[in-house]
Amino acid sequence: MRLNSAGAYLALVLVVSPSVDAFTFPHAFVPHKYQYRQGTRSSSVFLGASASKSVDKEEYDFIVCGIGYAGAIMTAELAERNPDKKILAIEYGGHVQSKTGGSTMDDSDIGFQADMFQNEGIKAAGDEESKYDPKSPLTMTDVPGNYNNVAFRPLAKDGYQIPEFEACFQGAGLGGNGVYNGALFQEPANWWWDDDSTHTDIFVTPEQQEQGLKVSDILKPYYDRVQEVLKDAIKTTPSMDGIHYTHGLYDLVKPHLERANFNEIPYYPGNPEKQAGNAKLENAGNRFYTVPTVNAKEGLRTGASAWIEKFMDGDGKVRQEFDNLKVLTHTEVLKVNLGDDGEVKGVEVMENAKGSKRGGLKKPPGPIKTIFNVKKGGRVILSCNALPTNRILYKSGVGPEAVRTTVMPSSVDHFKVDNEAIGTTINEHVTTSLGFKFTGEDKPQPNKVHFGDSKDWVGQSEHLASYARDRSGPYAQFGPVVASHFVADLSRCKNLTTDYRQGLEDGKVTTELFYNPFGAGPYPPCNKPSLNPYNGEGTYTVYVMLLRPESRALFKLDKDDKPTYTTCYMNVGPGPSDTIREALHLPDYNEAAKRDIATMTASVHEVLEITHNADDIKTNLGPGDGNSKHLFINATTTIAELDETKIEDVLKYVTFFDDQSYVNGEYLAITHMEENHYHSAVPLARNLDVFGKQLGDRKDKYGLDPDTCEVKGTKGLCVVDAGMFPKVVYCHPIGSVMALAEWAADKISPPKE
């Protein structure tokens, strides 16, 4: 799990340099290199004798753990549908967006507020008329063009990153992990759902199949429900003036993509209804480019907050009409309590958890360990994101007993509930980065190729004013400004060694490119650009992401119950042993990784070919870039000396492990990256496993029950988050996570007629 300079999750690098504010990143990658750089603090260390204990007197009908994208939907739906039921919703972090109290709550963080817009923005706005009050409080995560700096500020690692997850950034706060990354909104084409036997087995009953219904038919109402809640907030042009900023990059690559037979999907500036339709990939084809859709309303980022706002007001208080709902923030869920028969009893939590920020406005009280119980027949719903949910299950005594000491070395007792699918089939998007430099004459915004340093408040005062006054300009623009899908041409690999000749070859989309209007790594000082040749005026980055990776991994904890690096890509080193594979009925993950390498190599080779002969574009990060003379792929050859036209050299780049990659004192990951889109931690399963094989007598202890969303082997313990997918969604997953949360809400608490 590598962290590239364009990830929204570089929090682990904060320990390396105090100047990490210089980074400007749009997405979500994590480097396993920094797995333990923050020390060995763990929840077991923190929960020492100083924590007082109590048992809440109330009993609840539903307890929702985690108020991210899925948990926000579950909380809103349960509260609306069950006015006569008691509901408790628990979030590790606090209020992080202005719409839900992020700027007004007592525990909001002053340092987290987007003070450059309140201060510099007010000055720049002057007395000009404005639809918005330039003095209105915002937070960093509200601002589309600046949210990606959050994880790289010194306050992030101690306040907005779940501290137990040093190996993989997991954000805390209302809205969850998606608050800290791009959360591009896409809906997969129907074939991804319909042409998969496991999906059909899960979602379509035999009777429905006889009627000719497919998975996409079953799930369409839930995607529609999501679109309705996000009405007018699914956009390609989030700036309130309707202009797509940094559009020069789009114009720059457009002729090259069209010469390579990519089809343009219109992005409909000025037409919000059609922009929302742009998120649907059903009619996009298998070789296209477009402006990506994002979640923004009135110039502010939205998403999970659209559901949180249903039950919480702008001051972060539960709305009066929901007197059946209690929301508990700054609270870590330690484990779920189960009876001997697997029936859920409640949850054990730590209030004022060490990893949750209190903002410095007042000193937090000492930690309090509390038990919240559910009524007989009640439900506990884990919506903590795939890996945190997985960790809670292990600590609750739920997991694959055959490999218990491998995945949880601290365990002494057997897992109370043996479920072989939990944590053993993790699937994830994987990525390789490429950097380019535009050498022609750049234009001003909005037709500029490179946005520059978004933290240069003096140099960007005009844009600060535009956003503060009108919610317009490049600060209203999300990072990626071009998205493209295509099918990798594996014939390019025919002359490679036999290990790397075969990959996905079913003729369906394999790869996405997303183009960001800034380079890789920290923005260099204006007076010394040589400190980082990968970033600076005219640079941009292309991320090559495998949409249907075949490799999978085990989720493991260390002896202190902290997650280790989850290897979902290029795990040609030690994968699951033959003994483990036999016990868990797994295919060879290493062989799957080799196929992913072939697909990635073919994809990167084609991307480099697209602009190879361009007069005004040169590669500045990648094979033969001329810059990477410090990165040796072997004893004598550097990346700078490779030939981007040779497939053999591209393979060397793709498989290069860049632990030598430091730029201006900062670590810069290039390859072997994962997107923090983890899926299949607790997969839905009926008769087939995630690989499409019959479960037979294993089906009662494999994954989640599709009819109830309960962990098999338990009663009342449900999971609703990205971990329930049997495989990673073939596009950006947040739209599908929301749709499946709506589907799960109907399973757990059907709407009343």
C-alpha positions in Angstrom: 0.0 0.0 0.0 2.1 2.9 -1.3 1.5 6.5 -0.9 2.1 8.7 -3.9 2.5 12.4 -3.8 -1.0 12.8 -5.1 -2.7 10.8 -2.4 -5.1 12.3 0.1 -3.6 10.0 2.7 0.0 10.9 3.1 -0.4 11.4 6.9 2.2 8.7 7.5 4.8 10.9 6.0 4.2 13.7 8.5 6.7 12.1 10.8 9.4 12.5 8.2 9.1 16.3 7.8 7.4 19.1 9.5 7.1 20.9 6.2 4.5 18.5 4.8 2.1 21.4 4.4 3.7 22.0 1.0 2.0 18.9 -0.4 -1.2 19.3 -2.5 -2.8 15.9 -3.2 -6.2 14.8 -4.6 -6.5 11.1 -3.8 -5.7 8.2 -1.5 -2.6 6.2 -1.5 -0.6 4.8 1.4 3.1 3.6 1.6 3.7 0.5 3.6 7.3 1.8 4.0 6.0 4.0 6.9 4.0 1.3 8.5 5.4 1.8 12.0 7.0 5.3 11.8 4.7 6.7 14.3 5.6 4.3 17.1 3.8 1.4 18.5 0.9 3.1 20.2 -2.1 0.8 20.2 -5.5 0.7 21.7 -4.5 -1.9 24.1 -1.7 0.4 25.4 -4.0 3.3 25.6 -6.8 1.6 27.4 -4.8 1.2 30.6 -6.0 1.4 34.1 -6.6 5.2 33.7 -9.9 4.5 31.8 -13.0 4.4 34.0 -15.7 1.9 33.1 -19.5 2.2 33.0 -22.5 0.5 31.6 -25.1 2.7 29.9 -28.5 2.2 31.4 -30.3 2.6 28.1 -30.8 -0.4 25.8 -31.0 0.3 22.1 -32.8 -1.3 19.2 -30.1 -0.4 16.7 -26.4 0.6 17.3 -24.6 2.0 14.2 -20.9 2.0 14.5 -19.2 4.5 12.1 -20.9 7.5 10.4 -19.1 7.5 7.1 -20.8 7.2 3.7 -22.6 3.9 4.6 -23.1 4.6 8.3 -24.6 8.0 7.6 -27.2 6.4 5.2 -27.9 3.6 7.8 -28.4 6.2 10.6 -30.7 8.4 8.5 -32.8 5.6 7.2 -33.2 3.9 10.6 -34.1 7.1 12.4 -36.7 8.1 9.7 -38.2 4.6 9.5 -38.3 3.7 13.2 -39.6 6.7 15.3 -40.6 4.2 18.0 -37.1 2.6 18.2 -34.1 3.7 20.1 -31.0 4.3 17.9 -27.4 5.0 18.9 -24.9 6.1 16.2 -21.2 6.2 17.2 -18.3 8.0 15.4 -14.6 7.7 16.2 -14.0 11.4 15.2 -16.0 14.6 15.5 -17.6 17.3 13.4 -15.4 18.1 10.4 -17.6 19.9 7.8 -19.3 23.2 8.3 -22.8 21.9 7.4 -22.7 19.5 10.4 -21.0 21.6 13.0 -17.4 21.5 12.0 -16.9 25.2 12.5 -19.3 25.9 15.4 -19.1 22.9 17.8 -17.1 23.4 21.0 -14.9 20.5 20.0 -14.3 21.8 16.4 -10.6 22.5 15.6 -9.6 26.0 14.9 -6.5 24.8 13.0 -8.7 22.7 10.9 -10.8 25.6 9.7 -10.1 27.0 6.2 -8.7 30.2 7.8 -7.1 31.4 4.6 -10.6 31.9 3.2 -11.9 33.6 6.4 -8.8 35.8 6.6 -7.1 36.3 3.2 -10.3 35.6 1.4 -12.2 38.4 3.3 -9.4 40.9 2.6 -9.4 39.9 -1.1 -13.2 40.0 -1.4 -13.3 43.6 -0.1 -16.7 45.3 -0.4 -17.8 43.5 -3.6 -21.3 42.0 -3.6 -21.4 38.4 -2.8 -24.0 35.7 -2.8 -22.1 34.1 0.1 -20.8 35.7 3.3 -17.0 35.6 2.9 -16.8 35.4 6.7 -18.9 32.3 6.9 -16.9 29.6 8.7 -15.6 26.8 6.6 -13.4 23.8 7.2 -10.6 22.4 5.1 -12.8 19.5 4.0 -15.5 21.8 2.7 -13.2 23.3 0.0 -13.0 21.2 -3.2 -9.6 22.6 -4.2 -8.0 22.3 -0.8 -9.5 19.4 1.1 -6.7 17.2 -0.1 -4.2 19.2 2.1 -5.9 18.0 5.3 -4.1 14.7 5.7 -0.8 16.4 5.2 -1.1 19.1 7.9 0.6 18.4 11.3 -2.8 18.3 13.0 -4.0 15.4 10.8 -2.0 12.5 12.3 -3.1 13.4 15.9 -6.7 14.3 15.1 -8.1 13.0 11.9 -6.4 9.7 11.3 -7.5 6.7 13.3 -4.2 6.1 15.1 -4.4 2.3 15.1 -4.2 2.4 11.3 -0.6 3.6 10.7 -0.2 1.1 7.9 -3.2 2.5 6.0 -4.7 6.0 6.6 -8.3 5.8 7.8 -9.9 9.1 8.4 -12.0 9.9 11.5 -15.0 12.3 11.6 -18.6 12.6 10.5 -18.5 11.6 6.9 -15.7 9.1 7.4 -12.8 8.3 5.1 -14.5 9.8 2.1 -14.2 13.3 3.6 -10.5 13.2 3.1 -10.3 11.9 -0.5 -11.7 12.8 -3.9 -14.8 10.6 -3.6 -15.4 10.8 -7.4 -18.9 9.7 -8.2 -19.4 7.0 -10.8 -21.9 4.2 -11.3 -20.6 1.0 -13.0 -21.9 -0.2 -16.3 -24.6 -3.0 -16.0 -22.3 -5.7 -17.3 -20.1 -5.5 -14.2 -23.0 -6.5 -12.1 -24.9 -8.7 -14.5 -22.1 -10.8 -16.0 -20.8 -12.1 -12.7 -22.2 -15.3 -11.3 -21.4 -14.4 -7.7 -23.3 -11.1 -8.0 -26.3 -12.9 -9.5 -26.3 -15.5 -6.8 -26.3 -12.7 -4.1 -28.9 -10.3 -5.4 -31.3 -12.1 -7.7 -33.6 -14.9 -6.5 -34.4 -17.9 -8.7 -37.9 -16.5 -9.2 -36.5 -13.1 -10.3 -34.1 -14.8 -12.7 -37.0 -16.7 -14.2 -38.7 -13.3 -14.8 -35.6 -12.2 -16.7 -34.4 -9.8 -14.0 -30.7 -9.0 -13.6 -28.6 -7.6 -10.8 -28.6 -4.1 -12.4 -32.5 -4.2 -12.4 -32.5 -5.1 -8.7 -30.0 -2.3 -7.7 -31.2 0.4 -10.1 -33.8 1.8 -7.6 -31.0 2.2 -5.0 -28.7 4.1 -7.3 -31.7 6.3 -8.2 -32.4 6.8 -4.5 -28.8 8.1 -4.0 -29.1 10.4 -7.0 -32.3 11.8 -5.6 -30.7 12.6 -2.3 -27.7 14.2 -4.0 -30.0 16.0 -6.5 -28.1 18.9 -8.1 -24.9 17.8 -6.2 -23.5 15.4 -8.8 -21.5 17.6 -11.1 -18.7 17.8 -13.6 -18.3 21.6 -12.9 -18.5 22.2 -9.2 -17.6 25.9 -9.4 -20.7 28.0 -9.0 -20.0 29.9 -12.2 -20.4 26.7 -14.1 -16.8 26.8 -15.5 -14.5 23.8 -15.5 -11.2 25.1 -14.1 -7.7 23.9 -15.0 -9.4 23.0 -18.3 -6.2 23.6 -20.1 -5.1 20.1 -19.2 -8.2 18.6 -20.7 -7.6 20.6 -23.9 -4.0 19.6 -23.9 -4.5 15.8 -23.8 -7.8 15.7 -25.8 -6.2 15.6 -29.3 -3.8 12.9 -28.2 -6.5 10.8 -26.7 -8.7 11.2 -29.9 -5.8 10.2 -32.1 -5.5 7.1 -30.0 -9.2 6.4 -30.7 -10.6 7.4 -27.3 -14.2 8.8 -27.5 -15.2 11.9 -25.7 -18.2 11.8 -23.4 -19.6 15.3 -23.1 -19.5 16.9 -19.6 -22.3 19.4 -20.2 -21.2 22.6 -18.6 -24.2 24.6 -17.3 -26.5 21.6 -17.4 -26.6 20.0 -13.9 -29.2 17.3 -14.9 -27.1 16.0 -17.7 -23.9 16.3 -15.6 -25.5 13.8 -13.1 -26.1 11.4 -16.0 -22.4 11.6 -16.8 -21.8 9.6 -13.7 -23.5 6.6 -15.2 -21.0 4.5 -17.2 -23.6 2.2 -18.8 -23.4 3.9 -22.2 -19.8 5.2 -22.0 -18.2 2.4 -23.9 -14.9 0.8 -23.3 -12.6 3.5 -24.5 -13.5 7.0 -23.5 -12.4 10.2 -21.7 -14.5 12.9 -20.0 -14.5 15.3 -17.0 -15.1 13.2 -13.9 -18.3 13.7 -11.8 -17.9 14.8 -8.2 -20.2 15.6 -5.2 -20.5 19.4 -4.6 -23.4 21.6 -3.7 -23.2 25.4 -3.6 -19.5 25.2 -4.2 -18.9 23.0 -1.1 -18.0 19.3 -1.0 -20.9 17.0 -0.1 -21.6 13.3 -0.1 -22.2 11.6 3.2 -23.1 15.0 4.7 -26.3 15.0 2.5 -27.6 12.2 4.8 -26.0 13.5 8.0 -27.8 16.8 7.4 -31.1 14.8 7.6 -30.6 14.1 11.3 -28.1 16.8 12.3 -28.2 20.6 12.1 -25.5 23.1 11.2 -24.5 23.3 14.8 -23.8 19.6 15.0 -26.9 18.8 17.1 -29.4 16.0 16.4 -32.5 17.6 15.0 -35.4 17.8 17.4 -37.7 15.6 15.3 -35.3 12.7 15.9 -35.7 12.3 19.7 -35.2 8.5 19.1 -31.6 9.1 18.0 -28.5 9.6 20.0 -25.2 10.5 18.2 -21.9 9.9 20.1 -18.8 11.4 18.6 -15.1 11.1 19.6 -15.7 7.5 20.5 -13.8 4.4 19.5 -15.7 1.1 19.1 -13.4 -1.5 20.8 -15.4 -4.6 20.2 -18.9 -6.1 19.8 -20.1 -8.2 22.7 -21.6 -11.6 21.6 -23.3 -14.3 23.6 -22.1 -17.9 23.5 -24.7 -18.6 20.8 -23.4 -15.7 18.7 -26.3 -13.3 19.4 -25.3 -9.7 19.7 -25.4 -8.1 23.1 -24.0 -4.7 22.6 -20.7 -2.8 22.0 -17.8 -1.8 24.2 -16.4 1.7 23.4 -13.9 4.2 24.6 -15.3 7.7 24.8 -12.9 10.5 24.0 -10.7 8.1 22.1 -7.1 9.3 21.8 -7.2 9.5 18.1 -10.2 11.9 18.0 -9.4 15.6 18.0 -11.0 18.0 20.5 -9.6 21.1 18.9 -7.6 22.7 21.7 -10.6 24.8 22.8 -10.9 22.8 26.0 -9.0 19.9 27.5 -10.8 16.6 26.9 -11.8 14.7 30.0 -10.2 11.4 30.8 -11.2 8.4 28.6 -14.3 6.5 29.6 -14.8 2.9 28.8 -18.6 2.3 28.3 -20.8 -0.7 27.4 -23.9 0.0 25.3 -26.4 -2.8 25.1 -29.0 -3.7 22.5 -32.4 -5.1 23.3 -33.2 -8.7 22.7 -33.4 -9.0 18.9 -31.6 -5.8 18.3 -28.9 -5.1 15.8 -25.4 -3.8 15.8 -24.3 -2.5 12.4 -20.6 -2.1 11.7 -20.1 0.7 9.1 -16.5 1.6 10.0 -15.0 1.1 6.5 -13.7 -2.3 5.3 -10.5 -2.6 7.2 -11.5 -1.0 10.5 -14.7 -3.2 10.5 -12.5 -6.2 9.9 -10.3 -5.3 12.9 -13.3 -4.9 15.2 -14.6 -8.3 14.1 -11.3 -10.0 15.0 -11.2 -8.2 18.4 -14.8 -9.4 18.9 -13.9 -13.0 18.4 -15.2 -13.3 14.8 -12.9 -14.4 12.1 -11.2 -17.4 10.2 -10.3 -19.8 12.9 -8.0 -21.9 10.6 -5.6 -18.9 10.4 -6.4 -17.1 13.7 -2.9 -16.9 15.0 -1.7 -15.7 11.6 -4.2 -12.8 11.3 -4.3 -12.0 15.0 -1.2 -13.1 16.8 -2.3 -11.7 20.1 -5.3 -14.0 20.3 -5.3 -16.6 23.0 -8.8 -18.0 22.8 -10.4 -19.5 19.7 -12.6 -17.2 17.6 -16.1 -17.5 19.0 -17.5 -17.3 15.5 -15.6 -19.1 12.8 -16.1 -17.3 9.5 -13.5 -18.1 6.9 -14.3 -15.2 4.5 -13.6 -12.4 7.0 -10.3 -10.7 6.2 -9.1 -13.4 3.7 -10.2 -12.1 0.3 -9.3 -8.3 0.5 -9.5 -6.8 -3.0 -8.4 -3.3 -4.0 -7.7 -0.9 -6.9 -4.0 -0.6 -7.6 -2.1 2.2 -9.3 1.1 3.3 -11.0 1.9 7.0 -11.4 3.4 8.9 -14.4 4.4 12.5 -14.5 4.5 14.9 -17.5 5.5 18.5 -18.2 3.8 20.8 -20.6 6.5 22.9 -22.3 4.3 25.2 -24.3 2.9 28.6 -23.4 0.4 28.2 -20.6 -2.8 30.2 -20.4 -4.5 31.8 -17.4 -7.4 30.2 -15.5 -9.7 28.6 -16.4 -7.7 27.3 -19.3 -4.5 26.6 -17.4 -2.7 23.2 -17.5 -1.2 23.4 -14.0 -3.0 24.9 -11.0 0.2 25.5 -9.0 0.6 25.6 -5.2 -2.9 25.9 -3.7 -1.3 26.9 -0.4 0.3 30.0 -1.8 -2.2 32.4 -0.4 -0.4 35.5 -1.6 0.1 34.2 -5.1 -3.5 32.9 -5.3 -5.2 35.9 -3.6 -7.4 36.4 -6.7 -8.7 32.9 -6.6 -9.2 33.0 -2.8 -11.4 36.1 -3.3 -13.4 34.4 -6.0 -14.1 31.4 -3.8 -14.7 33.4 -0.7 -17.1 35.7 -2.5 -18.8 33.5 -5.1 -17.7 29.8 -4.4 -16.2 30.0 -7.8 -12.7 29.5 -9.4 -10.0 26.9 -9.1 -10.5 26.4 -5.4 -14.0 25.1 -6.3 -12.4 22.5 -8.6 -11.6 19.0 -7.5 -8.2 17.6 -8.4 -8.8 15.1 -11.3 -9.9 17.1 -14.4 -9.8 14.2 -16.9 -10.9 10.6 -16.4 -10.4 7.9 -19.1 -11.3 4.2 -19.3 -9.9 1.6 -21.7 -9.1 -2.1 -22.3 -5.5 -3.0 -21.8 -3.9 -4.5 -24.9 -2.2 -7.6 -23.6 -0.7 -8.4 -27.0 1.9 -5.7 -26.0 3.3 -8.2 -23.5 3.8 -11.1 -26.0 7.6 -10.8 -25.8 7.8 -10.7 -22.0 8.7 -13.7 -19.9 5.9 -16.2 -19.6 5.0 -14.9 -16.1 3.9 -11.6 -17.5 2.2 -12.3 -20.8 -1.3 -12.9 -19.6 -3.8 -10.7 -17.7 -7.4 -9.7 -18.1 -8.4 -10.5 -21.7 -12.2 -10.6 -21.7 -12.5 -7.5 -23.8 -14.0 -5.4 -21.0 -12.6 -2.3 -19.4 -9.5 -3.0 -17.3 -7.9 0.4 -16.6 -8.7 4.0 -15.7 -6.5 7.1 -16.1 -7.1 10.1 -14.1 -5.2 13.3 -14.8 -4.4 15.8 -12.1 -3.3 19.4 -12.8 -0.2 19.4 -10.6 3.0 17.3 -10.4 4.1 14.7 -8.0 5.6 15.5 -4.6 5.9 18.7 -2.7 5.7 22.0 -4.7 9.2 23.3 -4.9 10.2 26.8 -3.7 9.8 29.3 -6.6 13.5 30.3 -6.3 14.7 26.7 -6.4 12.5 24.5 -8.7 15.3 21.9 -9.0 14.4 20.7 -5.5 11.6 18.7 -7.1 11.8 18.2 -10.9 8.5 16.3 -10.8 6.4 19.3 -9.7 6.3 22.9 -10.7 4.9 25.1 -13.4 3.4 23.1 -16.3 3.6 19.7 -14.6 0.7 17.2 -14.3 0.3 13.6 -13.2 -1.5 10.6 -14.7 -2.5 7.8 -12.4 -2.9 4.4 -14.1 -5.4 2.4 -12.0 -6.4 -1.2 -12.5 -10.2 -1.3 -12.3 -10.6 -5.1 -12.0 -7.5 -6.3 -10.2 -7.3 -10.1 -9.6 -4.9 -10.2 -6.7 -6.2 -10.4 -3.2 -4.7 -10.4 0.3 -5.2 -11.3 3.9 -5.9 -8.7 6.5 -3.6 -9.1 9.5 -3.0 -7.5 12.8 0.4 -7.4 14.6 1.0 -8.5 18.2 -0.4 -5.2 19.4 -3.5 -5.6 17.4 -2.5 -2.9 14.9 -3.1 -3.6 11.2 -0.1 -4.5 9.1 0.3 -3.6 5.4 -2.4 -5.4 3.4 -0.6 -6.5 0.2 -3.1 -6.4 -2.6 -0.7 -5.8 -5.5 2.4 -7.4 -6.9 2.6 -9.8 -4.0 5.0 -12.0 -5.8 6.9 -12.4 -2.5 5.4 -14.4 0.3 1.6 -14.7 -0.3 -0.6 -17.1 1.5 1.1 -20.4 2.1 -0.2 -23.6 0.5 -1.4 -24.7 4.0 -3.4 -21.4 4.4 -4.7 -21.6 0.9 -5.9 -25.2 1.4 -7.6 -24.3 4.8 -9.4 -21.3 3.3 -10.0 -22.6 -0.2 -8.1 -19.8 -1.8 -6.5 -19.6 -5.3 -2.9 -18.7 -5.7 -2.8 -14.9 -5.0 0.8 -14.7 -6.3 -0.3 -16.0 -9.7 -3.1 -13.4 -9.7 -0.6 -10.7 -8.9 1.5 -11.7 -12.0 -1.6 -11.2 -14.1 -2.2 -7.8 -12.6 1.4 -6.9 -13.4 0.9 -7.8 -17.0 -2.3 -5.8 -17.3 -0.6 -2.8 -15.6 2.5 -3.1 -17.9 0.4 -3.1 -21.0 -1.7 -0.2 -19.7 1.3 2.0 -18.8 3.0 1.2 -22.1 0.0 2.5 -24.0 -0.3 5.6 -21.9 3.3 6.6 -22.6 2.7 6.0 -26.3 -0.2 8.4 -26.4 1.9 11.5 -26.0 5.3 10.1 -26.9 5.6 12.2 -30.1 4.0 15.4 -28.7 6.1 18.5 -29.3 5.0 20.2 -26.1 4.7 17.3 -23.6 7.6 15.4 -22.2 7.7 12.6 -19.6 9.1 13.9 -16.3 8.3 10.9 -14.1 8.5 7.5 -15.7 10.8 5.3 -17.8 13.4 7.5 -19.5 12.3 10.7 -17.7 15.9 12.1 -17.4 15.1 13.1 -13.8 15.2 9.9 -11.9 18.9 9.3 -11.9 18.8 8.5 -8.2 16.4 5.6 -8.6 18.2 2.4 -9.6 16.3 -0.5 -10.9 19.4 -2.6 -10.6 23.1 -2.1 -9.8 23.8 0.0 -12.9 20.5 1.2 -14.5 18.3 4.0 -13.3 14.7 4.9 -14.3 16.1 7.9 -16.1 17.9 5.6 -18.5 15.0 3.4 -19.4 13.2 3.5 -22.8 9.5 4.2 -22.5 8.9 2.6 -25.9 10.2 -0.8 -24.9 7.7 -3.0 -23.1 10.6 -4.7 -21.2 11.6 -1.3 -19.7 8.0 -0.5 -18.8 7.8 -3.8 -16.9 11.0 -2.8 -15.0 9.3 0.5 -14.1 6.0 -1.0 -13.1 7.7 -3.6 -10.8 10.3 -1.1 -9.4 10.0 -0.8 -5.6 10.9 2.8 -5.0 12.1 2.8 -1.4 14.9 5.1 -2.6 12.6 7.8 -3.8 13.1 11.0 -1.8 12.5 14.4 -3.2 13.5 17.5 -1.2 13.8 15.3 1.9 10.3 13.9 1.4 9.4 10.3 0.5 7.7 10.0 -2.9 6.1 6.7 -3.8 5.7 6.1 -7.5 4.6 2.5 -8.1 3.0 -0.4 -6.1 0.3 2.0 -4.9 -3.2 1.1 -3.6 -6.2 3.5 -3.7 -7.6 2.9 -0.2 -10.7 1.5 -1.9 -10.6 -1.8 0.1 -13.4 -4.2 -0.5 -14.4 -7.8 0.3 -13.3 -7.7 3.9 -16.7 -9.4 4.9 -18.2 -10.3 1.6 -21.8 -11.0 0.9 -22.3 -14.7 -0.1 -25.1 -17.1 -0.7 -24.2 -20.2 -2.5 -20.9 -19.1 -4.2 -17.7 -17.8 -2.8 -16.1 -14.6 -4.1 -14.3 -16.6 -6.7 -17.5 -18.1 -8.1 -17.0 -21.5 -6.6 -19.8 -23.5 -4.9 -19.7 -23.2 -1.1 -21.5 -26.4 -0.3 -21.4 -27.1 3.4 -19.2 -24.0 3.9 -22.0 -21.5 3.1 -23.2 -21.2 6.7 -19.9 -19.8 7.9 -18.8 -17.7 4.9 -19.3 -14.0 4.8 -22.5 -12.1 5.1 -26.1 -13.3 4.7 -27.6 -11.4 1.8 -31.1 -11.6 3.3 -30.2 -9.9 6.6 -26.6 -8.5 6.2 -25.7 -10.4 9.3 -22.3 -12.0 9.7 -22.9 -15.7 9.3 -22.6 -17.5 12.6 -24.0 -14.5 14.5 -27.5 -13.1 15.2 -28.0 -9.4 14.9 -24.4 -8.4 14.0 -24.5 -6.7 10.6 -21.9 -5.2 8.3 -22.8 -2.3 5.9 -19.7 -0.8 4.2 -17.3 -1.3 1.3 -16.2 -4.6 2.9 -19.5 -6.3 1.9 -18.7 -6.3 -1.9 -17.4 -9.6 -3.1 -14.9 -7.7 -5.3 -13.8 -4.1 -5.7 -16.1 -2.0 -7.8 -14.7 -1.5 -11.3 -15.0 2.3 -11.1 -14.6 4.8 -8.3 -16.7 3.0 -5.6 -18.4 5.7 -3.5 -21.6 5.8 -5.6 -21.9 2.0 -5.3 -21.1 2.0 -1.6 -24.0 4.5 -1.1 -26.4 2.5 -3.3 -25.6 -0.8 -1.4 -26.1 1.0 1.9 -29.6 1.9 0.8 -30.1 -1.7 -0.3 -28.9 -2.9 3.1 -31.2 -0.5 4.9 -34.1 -2.2 3.2 -32.8 -5.6 4.4 -32.2 -4.6 8.0 -35.2 -2.4 8.5 -37.7 -2.6 5.5 -39.6 0.7 4.9 -43.1 0.6 6.1 -45.9 0.6 3.6 
